[in-house]
Amino acid sequence: MYTRDARNSFVYDPKDSKWETDKRLNMLFKWEGGCVVDDVLCYCDIRGGKVLRAYDPRKISWVVVKGLERLVAEGRFSESYYTGSCRGKLVLFFSKDRRIKGIRCAQISLERRHHQGRSEIWGKIDWCDDVLFLSDDLFVTKTLDVIL
């Protein structure tokens, strides 16, 4: 599990039942609103050009998730993005337009690829659609992956 406060990132290892500070997570980006899918921490970086970033603890590095440029461009006017996980896939919530208040949702499969000796993470949109429209301001505060 990953979490952060205003200054530091923390990682919880359930095998050892302990929390540790991970300064590598803070080296380049002040991530927030992230989620973990297949041991990879993902978040939408709205300060760094609105891209989806992933932190791979095995490689100890942040990478831009490739293949989602069109989806991220769709939400270029969105003021916030939220990530969640569902059945081992990444779910991205955002508003498509500032004038129209509503929530758009995309389910994304993540795939690791190796290209020219480098590890890359690619996203493939499984589906994307508007899930809620109202005239009031809407926002996502928390996502939960429920297992039945």
Helices and strands as residue ranges (DSSP letters): E 2-4, E 9-13, E 18-21, G 23-26, E 35-37, E 40-45, E 51-56, E 61-64, H 69-74, E 81-86, E 89-94, E 102-115, E 118-133
